[in-house]
Amino acid sequence: MDRAIKLQLSTSEMNYFPDEVIEHIFDFIPSHRDRNSISLVSKSWHKIERYSRHQVFIGNCYAISPERLIRRFPCLRSLTLKGKPHFADFNLVPHEWGGFLHPWIDALSKARVGLEELRLKRMVVSDESLELLSRSFVGFKSLVLVSCDGFTTDGLASIAANCRHLRELDLQENEIDDHRGQWLNCFPDSSTTLVSLNFACLKGETNLSALERLVARSPNLKSLKVNRAVPLDALTRLMSCAPQLVDLGVGCYENEAEPESFEKLMAAIKKCTLLRSLSGFSEVAPVCLTAFYPICENLTSLNLSYAAEIQGNHLIEFVQFCKRLQLLWILDSIGDKGLEIVASSCKELQELRVFPSDPHDEEDNNTAVTEIGLVAISAGCPKLHSILYFCKQMTNAALITVAKNCPNFIRFRLCILEPNKPDHITSQSLDEGFGAIVQACKGLRRLSVSGLLTDKVFLYIGMYAEQLEMLSIAFAGDTDKGMLYVLNGCKKLRKLEIRDSPFGNAALLADVGKYETMRSLWMSSCEVTLGGCKRLARNAPWLNVEIINENENGRMERNEEDEREKVDRLYLYRTVVGTRKDAPPCVTIL
Amino acid sequence: MDEFVNLKETELRLGLPGTDNVSEEIERVSCNKRALQGDTENETESSMMKMETCPPRKAQIVGWPPVRSSRKNIIQTKKNESDSEGGRGVYVKVSMDGAPYLRKIDLSCYKGYKELLKALEIMFNFSVGEYFEREGYKGSDFVPTYEDKDGDWMLIGDVPWEMFVCTCKRLRIMKGSEAKGLGCGV
């Protein structure tokens, strides 16, 4: 931001420079927010900034239209689009809700925008869109799809076949219909530009020889993440022809490897001296993890959160040698003891995610993590700034200690599996614990709360969480006051998502103008009524207020629209382009 | 609280009384006590019965805990595998539209889709047509479907067999016009 401030100080002097010079200065400012600020300084700066903006980030694809995007930024090269709201990840949003990619590709194609990069999250992507994409943008280099659905491997085949300069194809946790076809074969023999290839989420068989040939002719390949269908022998061959790999995602090999194959794998791994990041391991025999011992000291990123087969003790044995780890995603089978070992071994740790191996608490296992593990990590890892922690129990005392140990949290997400669970020692609510977190962590940007919580925790959040941008609330609070504390207090709030909490119309309607400063609000199974939502929609025409109905057939089932009827799911967001036209029957836009 | 529970309550099915989902769920949990036969239709009564006969089981709330399906499936796969190692079969109900009562089969007895479909054809005396990757089943009015862990109705045959065994909760052989939606050229 410093540079932007210095620039502002001498705008009038700067205007004596030709536009190209100013544009060159702007090139040093990549941050979206800074560039948005720059474009507000003056008309001429707005114009220069427009034509020099190459990267655009759109957090809600319905906030703006493709046509307006192109009109303002005709020299666009890289576009990030997000579609469905976050809770879609947990099946709370109907499949057909929206977030369609096609209108964007269509418009970009017609306007002959020189698109090179496309990053999508929670969008509905079709094979037709992927085909159009592959044919429309000659210089297209990078496609990253996260949590998208609606397409098949046929769409991937178009990308492979037509994008001559493709560098990156990164598919993360998408729902892809795998036609078990030959999409990997569609990369032409002349294609040698790949830097990153991730198809871990594909569920079907993979043409191994096509994959091997592709990897062999891609000398720049740094990141390779394969799917379950790539067995140990194939992995060995792949690693042998790509010793330059920095990031590897391993497939699945269920049966214990034969000693000879294992030796070969270890030999190949030893040569990968640049390897820094490891993931995958779904359905992998624990012994296969040991093949990676030779390089584990070099690892900075380790994702074993899908490795349900590897028990806690094997995890601990491996992780304790990963002294340079900065990112660790793991299952709670590592246990408190395991986390204590992580705390003493991984001093560089910045981000930790601990996922539940027993989400519905069906087993009486004692190996899950508790507040003890969390406290140990906070004490041992001074650089920790992001945490996602699923556990069965928590205490205020632990959270207060964590806050003292780690005032640097940027992201703090705690999920106690049982809703409304109090401090398991004092039986009190966890208001004080979370209060300590928000008070100590002055830079906190993202927070998820859980356990037994009253309005008081929201009072604390409103008072102290000055930098908070995203807040997730579930089964918490007592009255409308809770939500009001947050809306009134958190000035930088952008995304608020609430489920199963007793907040109603009074909170929703208190400050309608607040929603213009936010990207979106989600409320499901709360106390807001249809009448309240209608009133909101009337008073705020620059919002899209969407009601998602319980039964997928929409409002046809209801005889009367009863204004006192509670709304099952409410999703509202600011937009400059009004009501969207692509909503399915189960969504009513007020 | 649990939307899916209520849906099943109003579903029109032909099945013997006392064989509702409540007892099936109790069987699924590691619990040696048998569900009381003759559980009433009343949901609250049967959930009280659940609490009396079994260790407390957490009711499943939609979308909670906030974990993606892809993660939940991995864990479920592991659990089912360890379950079947203990010698327990993977018993699922099979219903056929128009049939007077349901059957139960043990999925772990079959090595793949071919065997399973053959067994179903014999059991219900029908034929299933031919499976095509894109169009589904062609050549018959009957379409074999299953309900997966997410509660979605899926066409049998799309996913690898092992994954199917782990994620399948029950089977249903759809017939006629309803089947057309799933079976032919979606």
Interface residues (C-beta under 8 A of the other chain):
Chain A: F87 D89 F90 N91 L92 S147 E173 H179 R180 C201 K203 G204 S282 E283 S305 Y306 A308 E309 F355 P356 S357 D358 P359 H360 D361 E362 E363 D364 F390 C415 L417 E418 P419 S448 S472 A474 R499 D500 E550
Chain B: E3 V29 S30 P55 R57 K58 Q60 I61 V62 G63 W64 P65 P66 V67 R68 S69 S70 R71 K72 I74 I75 T77 K78 K79 E133 R134 D150 V159 P160 M163
